[in-house]
Amino acid sequence: MRWTRTENLIAGYGPAAEAAAGALRESGREALIPAARILRLITDAEGVLGAVGWDEAAGDFAGFAAEHILLADPDADLVFTDRCGIATAYGAGASMADLERVLPDETGAFRTLGGLITDAEGRTDIPGLWAAGASAAGIPRTGEASVASTLRCARSMAAAGHRCADLEDTERAAEALLGLGGADIAAALDALEAEIDKAVPAPWDLRALQTVCEAQHHLNELPPAPPAQVLRRLLIENRLIAVRLHLTCSLERRHTAEGFPGGLPLRGGEEAYRVRTAMRDGMFYVEKEALSFR
C-alpha cells in the first residue's frame, strides 16, 4: 500500500470537490482530491487520522494521512449499492439522520435524502471531518447549492488548526482495518451476496433486517484475504451497512409516537422528528430526535 500525506483530503469528484480544493489552495492550504476511491476513514479518540481507498490503476489499496477530510462524493447517497458512501463514515462513528427517506433518481436507482449530520459550516461530530452535498443530511445533492455547501466546508477547513498525527499510527490502524492475508474467501463472498440479494430492501421489513444482520456477522468472521478479495469484502460491507441503516431507520420511523417525548404535531397526530443514528464504542445507536421549526 502506497501512503500519501496531505493536509486536506477531499473524498469526491466533480464541480463541488474541485471548487472546495480550489478555495483551500487559494487560502494557502494544501488540498488533495485522490484518484483512489475512498472506502474507509481512519480515526482515533481525537478525530480524523486519514483514510484508505482503492487505486484502480495500481490494483492495490492506497493510504492517506490527513489532518482534515471532506466527504463530497455525489454518489454517496446511492443506497442499496456498494457505491453508497455512508459506509465510509459509519465505522468512524459519525452521526447520521433521515436514512429511511429514499427516492428514485432519473436512472431508477434509489438515493437517500439523509446523510451525515453537520453544522452550518459542514462540520460533523468527528473532529477533522466535514461533509457536503450527497454526503450530508439536508444538503442539496447537486448544482450550485452543492457547490456552495462545499465552499463553506473549505472555508471552515482553511481556518481549522493543525494536528500532526503520527504516520506510523495511521498505517497500523489501516492495516488492522483491512486485515490483509492469504485466505481464499471468494466462495464465501459469493454466498453472502446471494443472501443479500434475497433481502430486497423494503421499509419496515424485519425479516430483511435480520438477513442483512446475519450476513454482516458472517462477513466479520471471514479470515484475512488478499487485497482484491478484501476490496470485494469492503464493497459488500458497504452495501450491507447502507441496507441495514435504511431498514433500521424505517422500522424506527414506523413507531411514530411510541416512547417519544416532545415534538410538534403534524398531520395524523404524528410528531416532528428525525431518526438519528451513530456508532459509538462498537455499539449502534438509533433514536428519534425532536425537530423545532421556530
ZADO-1210 file (C-alpha; in nm, 4 decimals, padded with zeros to 6 digits):
<atoms>
<atom x="00.0000" y="00.0000" z="00.0000" code="MET" pos="1"/>
<atom x="00.1404" y="00.3384" z="-00.1007" code="ARG" pos="2"/>
<atom x="00.0919" y="00.6214" z="00.1500" code="TRP" pos="3"/>
<atom x="00.0388" y="00.9920" z="00.0846" code="THR" pos="4"/>
<atom x="00.0371" y="01.2660" z="00.3466" code="ARG" pos="5"/>
<atom x="-00.1834" y="01.5695" z="00.2905" code="THR" pos="6"/>
<atom x="-00.3298" y="01.8487" z="00.4984" code="GLU" pos="7"/>
<atom x="-00.6803" y="01.8402" z="00.3493" code="ASN" pos="8"/>
<atom x="-00.8235" y="01.5345" z="00.1744" code="LEU" pos="9"/>
<atom x="-01.1351" y="01.5732" z="-00.0411" code="ILE" pos="10"/>
<atom x="-01.3171" y="01.2435" z="-00.0944" code="ALA" pos="11"/>
<atom x="-01.5247" y="01.3154" z="-00.4023" code="GLY" pos="12"/>
<atom x="-01.5190" y="01.4339" z="-00.7592" code="TYR" pos="13"/>
<atom x="-01.6930" y="01.6811" z="-00.9890" code="GLY" pos="14"/>
<atom x="-01.7521" y="02.0577" z="-00.9665" code="PRO" pos="15"/>
<atom x="-01.8196" y="02.0683" z="-00.5917" code="ALA" pos="16"/>
<atom x="-01.4999" y="01.8833" z="-00.4981" code="ALA" pos="17"/>
<atom x="-01.2939" y="02.0917" z="-00.7426" code="GLU" pos="18"/>
<atom x="-01.4406" y="02.4137" z="-00.6012" code="ALA" pos="19"/>
<atom x="-01.3513" y="02.3130" z="-00.2462" code="ALA" pos="20"/>
<atom x="-00.9961" y="02.2186" z="-00.3453" code="ALA" pos="21"/>
<atom x="-00.9526" y="02.5486" z="-00.5300" code="GLY" pos="22"/>
<atom x="-01.0782" y="02.7506" z="-00.2328" code="ALA" pos="23"/>
<atom x="-00.8407" y="02.5742" z="00.0042" code="LEU" pos="24"/>
<atom x="-00.5424" y="02.6306" z="-00.2228" code="ARG" pos="25"/>
<atom x="-00.6338" y="02.9983" z="-00.2624" code="GLU" pos="26"/>
<atom x="-00.6255" y="03.0205" z="00.1176" code="SER" pos="27"/>
<atom x="-00.2717" y="02.8866" z="00.1138" code="GLY" pos="28"/>
<atom x="-00.3707" y="02.5418" z="00.2378" code="ARG" pos="29"/>
<atom x="-00.2874" y="02.2079" z="00.0826" code="GLU" pos="30"/>
<atom x="-00.5722" y="02.0092" z="-00.0767" code="ALA" pos="31"/>
<atom x="-00.5788" y="01.6701" z="-00.2455" code="LEU" pos="32"/>
<atom x="-00.8539" y="01.5027" z="-00.4477" code="ILE" pos="33"/>
<atom x="-00.7229" y="01.1447" z="-00.4673" code="PRO" pos="34"/>
<atom x="-00.7566" y="00.9279" z="-00.7751" code="ALA" pos="35"/>
<atom x="-00.8284" y="00.6368" z="-00.5394" code="ALA" pos="36"/>
<atom x="-01.1854" y="00.5757" z="-00.4292" code="ARG" pos="37"/>
<atom x="-01.2051" y="00.6345" z="-00.0529" code="ILE" pos="38"/>
<atom x="-01.3597" y="00.3350" z="00.1263" code="LEU" pos="39"/>
<atom x="-01.2890" y="00.3829" z="00.4977" code="ARG" pos="40"/>
<atom x="-01.1877" y="00.6569" z="00.7378" code="LEU" pos="41"/>
<atom x="-00.9134" y="00.6121" z="00.9948" code="ILE" pos="42"/>
<atom x="-00.9770" y="00.7821" z="01.3296" code="THR" pos="43"/>
<atom x="-00.8689" y="00.7740" z="01.6912" code="ASP" pos="44"/>
<atom x="-01.0136" y="00.9247" z="02.0094" code="ALA" pos="45"/>
<atom x="-00.9128" y="01.2738" z="01.8966" code="GLU" pos="46"/>
<atom x="-01.0650" y="01.2584" z="01.5466" code="GLY" pos="47"/>
<atom x="-00.9514" y="01.2032" z="01.1901" code="VAL" pos="48"/>
<atom x="-00.6162" y="01.0436" z="01.1100" code="LEU" pos="49"/>
<atom x="-00.6640" y="00.9623" z="00.7422" code="GLY" pos="50"/>
<atom x="-00.8382" y="00.7289" z="00.5014" code="ALA" pos="51"/>
<atom x="-00.7963" y="00.4142" z="00.2937" code="VAL" pos="52"/>
<atom x="-00.9022" y="00.3891" z="-00.0710" code="GLY" pos="53"/>
<atom x="-00.8690" y="00.1599" z="-00.3699" code="TRP" pos="54"/>
<atom x="-00.6399" y="00.2674" z="-00.6521" code="ASP" pos="55"/>
<atom x="-00.7842" y="00.1050" z="-00.9645" code="GLU" pos="56"/>
<atom x="-00.4805" y="00.1873" z="-01.1778" code="ALA" pos="57"/>
<atom x="-00.2370" y="00.0302" z="-00.9312" code="ALA" pos="58"/>
<atom x="-00.4685" y="-00.2569" z="-00.8390" code="GLY" pos="59"/>
<atom x="-00.3975" y="-00.2004" z="-00.4702" code="ASP" pos="60"/>
<atom x="-00.5094" y="-00.0062" z="-00.1663" code="PHE" pos="61"/>
<atom x="-00.3874" y="00.3497" z="-00.1154" code="ALA" pos="62"/>
<atom x="-00.3439" y="00.5095" z="00.2256" code="GLY" pos="63"/>
<atom x="-00.3782" y="00.8783" z="00.3091" code="PHE" pos="64"/>
<atom x="-00.2672" y="01.0527" z="00.6266" code="ALA" pos="65"/>
<atom x="-00.4749" y="01.3707" z="00.6543" code="ALA" pos="66"/>
<atom x="-00.5454" y="01.6371" z="00.9137" code="GLU" pos="67"/>
<atom x="-00.8881" y="01.7182" z="00.7708" code="HIS" pos="68"/>
<atom x="-01.1222" y="01.5253" z="00.5407" code="ILE" pos="69"/>
<atom x="-01.4194" y="01.6483" z="00.3390" code="LEU" pos="70"/>
<atom x="-01.6717" y="01.3906" z="00.2169" code="LEU" pos="71"/>
<atom x="-01.8171" y="01.5352" z="-00.1031" code="ALA" pos="72"/>
<atom x="-01.8964" y="01.2357" z="-00.3254" code="ASP" pos="73"/>
<atom x="-02.2046" y="01.2965" z="-00.5458" code="PRO" pos="74"/>
<atom x="-02.2727" y="00.9192" z="-00.5362" code="ASP" pos="75"/>
<atom x="-02.2558" y="00.8945" z="-00.1567" code="ALA" pos="76"/>
<atom x="-02.6360" y="00.8709" z="-00.1258" code="ASP" pos="77"/>
<atom x="-02.6795" y="00.5697" z="-00.3588" code="LEU" pos="78"/>
<atom x="-02.8353" y="00.3283" z="-00.1099" code="VAL" pos="79"/>
<atom x="-02.8652" y="-00.0467" z="-00.1735" code="PHE" pos="80"/>
<atom x="-02.5415" y="-00.0412" z="-00.3778" code="THR" pos="81"/>
<atom x="-02.1742" y="-00.0879" z="-00.2943" code="ASP" pos="82"/>
<atom x="-02.1114" y="00.2731" z="-00.4002" code="ARG" pos="83"/>
<atom x="-02.3011" y="00.4115" z="-00.1013" code="CYS" pos="84"/>
<atom x="-02.0582" y="00.6477" z="00.0712" code="GLY" pos="85"/>
<atom x="-02.2438" y="00.6408" z="00.4015" code="ILE" pos="86"/>
<atom x="-02.0419" y="00.3343" z="00.4998" code="ALA" pos="87"/>
<atom x="-01.7218" y="00.5391" z="00.4684" code="THR" pos="88"/>
<atom x="-01.8017" y="00.7291" z="00.7873" code="ALA" pos="89"/>
<atom x="-02.0210" y="00.4712" z="00.9630" code="TYR" pos="90"/>
<atom x="-01.7394" y="00.2856" z="01.1370" code="GLY" pos="91"/>
<atom x="-01.5821" y="00.6153" z="01.2437" code="ALA" pos="92"/>
<atom x="-01.8937" y="00.6902" z="01.4499" code="GLY" pos="93"/>
<atom x="-02.0284" y="00.9917" z="01.2604" code="ALA" pos="94"/>
<atom x="-02.3895" y="01.0762" z="01.3488" code="SER" pos="95"/>
<atom x="-02.6382" y="01.0488" z="01.0608" code="MET" pos="96"/>
<atom x="-03.0061" y="01.1201" z="01.0064" code="ALA" pos="97"/>
<atom x="-03.3021" y="01.0576" z="00.7730" code="ASP" pos="98"/>
<atom x="-03.1541" y="00.7460" z="00.6121" code="LEU" pos="99"/>
<atom x="-03.5008" y="00.5908" z="00.5840" code="GLU" pos="100"/>
<atom x="-03.6051" y="00.8573" z="00.3334" code="ARG" pos="101"/>
<atom x="-03.5262" y="00.7389" z="-00.0205" code="VAL" pos="102"/>
<atom x="-03.6376" y="00.8432" z="-00.3677" code="LEU" pos="103"/>
<atom x="-03.5540" y="00.7082" z="-00.7149" code="PRO" pos="104"/>
<atom x="-03.3398" y="00.9251" z="-00.9397" code="ASP" pos="105"/>
<atom x="-03.3686" y="00.9601" z="-01.3184" code="GLU" pos="106"/>
<atom x="-03.1985" y="00.6212" z="-01.3674" code="THR" pos="107"/>
<atom x="-03.4275" y="00.4394" z="-01.1243" code="GLY" pos="108"/>
<atom x="-03.1549" y="00.4000" z="-00.8624" code="ALA" pos="109"/>
<atom x="-03.2604" y="00.4878" z="-00.5083" code="PHE" pos="110"/>
<atom x="-03.0928" y="00.7760" z="-00.3270" code="ARG" pos="111"/>
<atom x="-03.1338" y="00.8616" z="00.0383" code="THR" pos="112"/>
<atom x="-03.2263" y="01.2118" z="00.1457" code="LEU" pos="113"/>
<atom x="-03.0237" y="01.1550" z="00.4608" code="GLY" pos="114"/>
<atom x="-02.6554" y="01.1567" z="00.5401" code="GLY" pos="115"/>
<atom x="-02.4080" y="01.2853" z="00.7977" code="LEU" pos="116"/>
<atom x="-02.5336" y="01.5466" z="01.0422" code="ILE" pos="117"/>
<atom x="-02.3376" y="01.8716" z="01.0089" code="THR" pos="118"/>
<atom x="-02.3391" y="02.2221" z="01.1481" code="ASP" pos="119"/>
<atom x="-02.3753" y="02.5359" z="00.9340" code="ALA" pos="120"/>
<atom x="-02.0093" y="02.5085" z="00.8239" code="GLU" pos="121"/>
<atom x="-02.0313" y="02.1411" z="00.7312" code="GLY" pos="122"/>
<atom x="-01.8503" y="02.0057" z="01.0378" code="ARG" pos="123"/>
<atom x="-01.9606" y="01.6646" z="01.1629" code="THR" pos="124"/>
<atom x="-01.9305" y="01.5418" z="01.5215" code="ASP" pos="125"/>
<atom x="-01.6000" y="01.3719" z="01.4306" code="ILE" pos="126"/>
<atom x="-01.3176" y="01.6268" z="01.4757" code="PRO" pos="127"/>
<atom x="-01.1479" y="01.6892" z="01.1434" code="GLY" pos="128"/>
<atom x="-01.4365" y="01.5532" z="00.9335" code="LEU" pos="129"/>
<atom x="-01.6637" y="01.7655" z="00.7137" code="TRP" pos="130"/>
<atom x="-01.9489" y="01.6583" z="00.4816" code="ALA" pos="131"/>
<atom x="-02.1320" y="01.8318" z="00.1973" code="ALA" pos="132"/>
<atom x="-02.3723" y="01.7577" z="-00.0875" code="GLY" pos="133"/>
<atom x="-02.4878" y="01.3965" z="-00.1110" code="ALA" pos="134"/>
<atom x="-02.2747" y="01.3009" z="00.1909" code="SER" pos="135"/>
<atom x="-02.4658" y="01.5293" z="00.4277" code="ALA" pos="136"/>
<atom x="-02.8198" y="01.5257" z="00.5636" code="ALA" pos="137"/>
<atom x="-03.0408" y="01.8112" z="00.4499" code="GLY" pos="138"/>
<atom x="-02.7945" y="01.9471" z="00.1905" code="ILE" pos="139"/>
<atom x="-02.8877" y="01.9749" z="-00.1808" code="PRO" pos="140"/>
<atom x="-02.7232" y="01.6934" z="-00.3729" code="ARG" pos="141"/>
<atom x="-02.6138" y="01.8667" z="-00.6939" code="THR" pos="142"/>
<atom x="-02.5879" y="02.2034" z="-00.8653" code="GLY" pos="143"/>
<atom x="-02.4983" y="02.5435" z="-00.7259" code="GLU" pos="144"/>
<atom x="-02.6293" y="02.4665" z="-00.3777" code="ALA" pos="145"/>
<atom x="-02.3989" y="02.1653" z="-00.3508" code="SER" pos="146"/>
<atom x="-02.1006" y="02.3727" z="-00.4636" code="VAL" pos="147"/>
<atom x="-02.1931" y="02.6408" z="-00.2095" code="ALA" pos="148"/>
<atom x="-02.2021" y="02.3833" z="00.0704" code="SER" pos="149"/>
<atom x="-01.8551" y="02.2503" z="-00.0179" code="THR" pos="150"/>
<atom x="-01.7185" y="02.6040" z="-00.0295" code="LEU" pos="151"/>
<atom x="-01.8496" y="02.6633" z="00.3249" code="ARG" pos="152"/>
<atom x="-01.6659" y="02.3470" z="00.4272" code="CYS" pos="153"/>
<atom x="-01.3469" y="02.4659" z="00.2571" code="ALA" pos="154"/>
<atom x="-01.3548" y="02.7973" z="00.4427" code="ARG" pos="155"/>
<atom x="-01.4028" y="02.6148" z="00.7724" code="SER" pos="156"/>
<atom x="-01.1233" y="02.3679" z="00.6934" code="MET" pos="157"/>
<atom x="-00.8874" y="02.6514" z="00.5996" code="ALA" pos="158"/>
<atom x="-00.9462" y="02.8113" z="00.9389" code="ALA" pos="159"/>
<atom x="-00.9056" y="02.4849" z="01.1335" code="ALA" pos="160"/>
<atom x="-00.5998" y="02.4195" z="01.3443" code="GLY" pos="161"/>
<atom x="-00.3251" y="02.1735" z="01.2618" code="HIS" pos="162"/>
<atom x="-00.2993" y="01.8253" z="01.4048" code="ARG" pos="163"/>
<atom x="00.0258" y="01.6412" z="01.3461" code="CYS" pos="164"/>
<atom x="-00.0822" y="01.2786" z="01.3680" code="ALA" pos="165"/>
<atom x="00.1859" y="01.0109" z="01.3624" code="ASP" pos="166"/>
<atom x="00.2035" y="00.8398" z="01.0220" code="LEU" pos="167"/>
<atom x="00.3020" y="00.5085" z="01.1789" code="GLU" pos="168"/>
<atom x="-00.0110" y="00.5130" z="01.3971" code="ASP" pos="169"/>
<atom x="-00.2205" y="00.5767" z="01.0864" code="THR" pos="170"/>
<atom x="-00.0535" y="00.2925" z="00.8972" code="GLU" pos="171"/>
<atom x="-00.1058" y="00.0479" z="01.1849" code="ARG" pos="172"/>
<atom x="-00.4733" y="00.1433" z="01.2103" code="ALA" pos="173"/>
<atom x="-00.5178" y="00.0911" z="00.8361" code="ALA" pos="174"/>
<atom x="-00.3539" y="-00.2499" z="00.8443" code="GLU" pos="175"/>
<atom x="-00.5809" y="-00.3591" z="01.1292" code="ALA" pos="176"/>
<atom x="-00.8860" y="-00.2263" z="00.9445" code="LEU" pos="177"/>
<atom x="-00.8091" y="-00.4112" z="00.6211" code="LEU" pos="178"/>
<atom x="-00.6907" y="-00.7377" z="00.7725" code="GLY" pos="179"/>
<atom x="-00.4894" y="-00.8454" z="00.4690" code="LEU" pos="180"/>
<atom x="-00.3829" y="-01.2094" z="00.4481" code="GLY" pos="181"/>
<atom x="-00.3740" y="-01.5124" z="00.2211" code="GLY" pos="182"/>
<atom x="-00.7075" y="-01.6933" z="00.2646" code="ALA" pos="183"/>
<atom x="-00.9315" y="-01.7518" z="-00.0374" code="ASP" pos="184"/>
<atom x="-01.2775" y="-01.6195" z="00.0606" code="ILE" pos="185"/>
<atom x="-01.4245" y="-01.5870" z="-00.2905" code="ALA" pos="186"/>
<atom x="-01.6816" y="-01.8673" z="-00.2434" code="ALA" pos="187"/>
<atom x="-01.7934" y="-01.7248" z="00.0917" code="ALA" pos="188"/>
<atom x="-01.8380" y="-01.3806" z="-00.0639" code="LEU" pos="189"/>
<atom x="-02.0458" y="-01.5313" z="-00.3464" code="ASP" pos="190"/>
<atom x="-02.2760" y="-01.6953" z="-00.0900" code="ALA" pos="191"/>
<atom x="-02.3099" y="-01.3730" z="00.1076" code="LEU" pos="192"/>
<atom x="-02.4047" y="-01.1717" z="-00.1999" code="GLU" pos="193"/>
<atom x="-02.6714" y="-01.4297" z="-00.2842" code="ALA" pos="194"/>
<atom x="-02.8172" y="-01.3910" z="00.0664" code="GLU" pos="195"/>
<atom x="-02.8192" y="-01.0120" z="00.0403" code="ILE" pos="196"/>
<atom x="-02.9966" y="-01.0285" z="-00.2966" code="ASP" pos="197"/>
<atom x="-03.2779" y="-01.2220" z="-00.1279" code="LYS" pos="198"/>
<atom x="-03.3322" y="-00.9432" z="00.1239" code="ALA" pos="199"/>
<atom x="-03.4782" y="-00.6884" z="-00.1156" code="VAL" pos="200"/>
<atom x="-03.4885" y="-00.3699" z="00.0941" code="PRO" pos="201"/>
<atom x="-03.8397" y="-00.2715" z="00.1938" code="ALA" pos="202"/>
<atom x="-03.9471" y="-00.0273" z="00.4666" code="PRO" pos="203"/>
<atom x="-04.0361" y="-00.1970" z="00.7961" code="TRP" pos="204"/>
<atom x="-03.9294" y="-00.5425" z="00.6785" code="ASP" pos="205"/>
<atom x="-03.7942" y="-00.7080" z="00.9932" code="LEU" pos="206"/>
<atom x="-03.7002" y="-01.0308" z="00.8147" code="ARG" pos="207"/>
<atom x="-03.4859" y="-00.8412" z="00.5626" code="ALA" pos="208"/>
<atom x="-03.3133" y="-00.6638" z="00.8502" code="LEU" pos="209"/>
<atom x="-03.2439" y="-00.9950" z="01.0207" code="GLN" pos="210"/>
<atom x="-03.0973" y="-01.1338" z="00.6970" code="THR" pos="211"/>
<atom x="-02.8530" y="-00.8463" z="00.6492" code="VAL" pos="212"/>
<atom x="-02.7511" y="-00.8517" z="01.0176" code="CYS" pos="213"/>
<atom x="-02.6697" y="-01.2230" z="00.9891" code="GLU" pos="214"/>
<atom x="-02.4787" y="-01.1568" z="00.6667" code="ALA" pos="215"/>
<atom x="-02.2773" y="-00.8873" z="00.8444" code="GLN" pos="216"/>
<atom x="-02.1915" y="-01.1348" z="01.1209" code="HIS" pos="217"/>
<atom x="-02.0732" y="-01.3932" z="00.8663" code="HIS" pos="218"/>
<atom x="-01.8697" y="-01.1282" z="00.6857" code="LEU" pos="219"/>
<atom x="-01.6982" y="-01.0299" z="01.0106" code="ASN" pos="220"/>
<atom x="-01.5985" y="-01.3927" z="01.0672" code="GLU" pos="221"/>
<atom x="-01.4118" y="-01.4278" z="00.7362" code="LEU" pos="222"/>
<atom x="-01.0321" y="-01.4712" z="00.7626" code="PRO" pos="223"/>
<atom x="-00.7754" y="-01.2235" z="00.6256" code="PRO" pos="224"/>
<atom x="-00.7587" y="-01.2346" z="00.2445" code="ALA" pos="225"/>
<atom x="-00.5559" y="-01.0899" z="-00.0477" code="PRO" pos="226"/>
<atom x="-00.6120" y="-00.7232" z="-00.1462" code="PRO" pos="227"/>
<atom x="-00.8557" y="-00.7858" z="-00.4349" code="ALA" pos="228"/>
<atom x="-01.0787" y="-01.0066" z="-00.2177" code="GLN" pos="229"/>
<atom x="-01.0561" y="-00.7625" z="00.0736" code="VAL" pos="230"/>
<atom x="-01.1740" y="-00.4907" z="-00.1664" code="LEU" pos="231"/>
<atom x="-01.4743" y="-00.7029" z="-00.2587" code="ARG" pos="232"/>
<atom x="-01.5397" y="-00.7719" z="00.1092" code="ARG" pos="233"/>
<atom x="-01.5386" y="-00.3971" z="00.1835" code="LEU" pos="234"/>
<atom x="-01.7739" y="-00.3240" z="-00.1065" code="LEU" pos="235"/>
<atom x="-02.0162" y="-00.5945" z="00.0102" code="ILE" pos="236"/>
<atom x="-01.9939" y="-00.4466" z="00.3593" code="GLU" pos="237"/>
<atom x="-02.0754" y="-00.1012" z="00.2183" code="ASN" pos="238"/>
<atom x="-02.3916" y="-00.2432" z="00.0688" code="ARG" pos="239"/>
<atom x="-02.4816" y="-00.4253" z="00.3911" code="LEU" pos="240"/>
<atom x="-02.4311" y="-00.1133" z="00.6004" code="ILE" pos="241"/>
<atom x="-02.6455" y="00.1008" z="00.3703" code="ALA" pos="242"/>
<atom x="-02.9312" y="-00.1519" z="00.3631" code="VAL" pos="243"/>
<atom x="-02.9131" y="-00.2145" z="00.7382" code="ARG" pos="244"/>
<atom x="-02.9185" y="00.1574" z="00.8200" code="LEU" pos="245"/>
<atom x="-03.2133" y="00.2166" z="00.5872" code="HIS" pos="246"/>
<atom x="-03.4160" y="-00.0739" z="00.7284" code="LEU" pos="247"/>
<atom x="-03.3349" y="00.0108" z="01.0911" code="THR" pos="248"/>
<atom x="-03.4366" y="00.3740" z="01.0443" code="CYS" pos="249"/>
<atom x="-03.7519" y="00.2703" z="00.8568" code="SER" pos="250"/>
<atom x="-03.8546" y="00.0457" z="01.1460" code="LEU" pos="251"/>
<atom x="-03.7913" y="00.3303" z="01.3902" code="GLU" pos="252"/>
<atom x="-03.9988" y="00.5643" z="01.1763" code="ARG" pos="253"/>
<atom x="-04.2838" y="00.3129" z="01.1808" code="ARG" pos="254"/>
<atom x="-04.3342" y="00.3542" z="01.5557" code="HIS" pos="255"/>
<atom x="-04.4009" y="00.7274" z="01.5358" code="THR" pos="256"/>
<atom x="-04.5294" y="00.8126" z="01.8805" code="ALA" pos="257"/>
<atom x="-04.4140" y="00.5220" z="02.0974" code="GLU" pos="258"/>
<atom x="-04.1892" y="00.6401" z="02.3768" code="GLY" pos="259"/>
<atom x="-04.1073" y="00.9674" z="02.2012" code="PHE" pos="260"/>
<atom x="-04.1056" y="01.2802" z="02.4226" code="PRO" pos="261"/>
<atom x="-04.1971" y="01.6192" z="02.2789" code="GLY" pos="262"/>
<atom x="-04.2061" y="01.7273" z="01.9190" code="GLY" pos="263"/>
<atom x="-04.4534" y="01.9282" z="01.7134" code="LEU" pos="264"/>
<atom x="-04.7846" y="01.7803" z="01.5960" code="PRO" pos="265"/>
<atom x="-04.8163" y="01.7061" z="01.2244" code="LEU" pos="266"/>
<atom x="-05.0863" y="01.5503" z="01.0062" code="ARG" pos="267"/>
<atom x="-05.2425" y="01.2429" z="01.1592" code="GLY" pos="268"/>
<atom x="-05.1128" y="01.3227" z="01.5073" code="GLY" pos="269"/>
<atom x="-04.7501" y="01.2488" z="01.4164" code="GLU" pos="270"/>
<atom x="-04.4595" y="01.4206" z="01.5827" code="GLU" pos="271"/>
<atom x="-04.1901" y="01.6228" z="01.4078" code="ALA" pos="272"/>
<atom x="-03.8650" y="01.4340" z="01.4445" code="TYR" pos="273"/>
<atom x="-03.5785" y="01.2824" z="01.2557" code="ARG" pos="274"/>
<atom x="-03.4295" y="00.9381" z="01.3017" code="VAL" pos="275"/>
<atom x="-03.0703" y="00.9803" z="01.4138" code="ARG" pos="276"/>
<atom x="-02.8063" y="00.7051" z="01.4153" code="THR" pos="277"/>
<atom x="-02.4453" y="00.6675" z="01.5261" code="ALA" pos="278"/>
<atom x="-02.1853" y="00.4025" z="01.6087" code="MET" pos="279"/>
<atom x="-02.0204" y="00.4611" z="01.9484" code="ARG" pos="280"/>
<atom x="-01.7771" y="00.2344" z="02.1292" code="ASP" pos="281"/>
<atom x="-01.8664" y="-00.0537" z="01.8991" code="GLY" pos="282"/>
<atom x="-02.2413" y="-00.0195" z="01.9667" code="MET" pos="283"/>
<atom x="-02.5006" y="00.1060" z="01.7172" code="PHE" pos="284"/>
<atom x="-02.7499" y="00.3632" z="01.8427" code="TYR" pos="285"/>
<atom x="-03.0736" y="00.4796" z="01.6786" code="VAL" pos="286"/>
<atom x="-03.3005" y="00.7423" z="01.8306" code="GLU" pos="287"/>
<atom x="-03.5747" y="00.9883" z="01.7488" code="LYS" pos="288"/>
<atom x="-03.4629" y="01.3478" z="01.7749" code="GLU" pos="289"/>
<atom x="-03.7269" y="01.6199" z="01.8114" code="ALA" pos="290"/>
<atom x="-03.7313" y="01.8900" z="01.5458" code="LEU" pos="291"/>
<atom x="-03.8264" y="02.2517" z="01.6011" code="SER" pos="292"/>
<atom x="-03.9150" y="02.4859" z="01.3153" code="PHE" pos="293"/>
<atom x="-03.9153" y="02.8089" z="01.5095" code="ARG" pos="294"/>
</atoms>
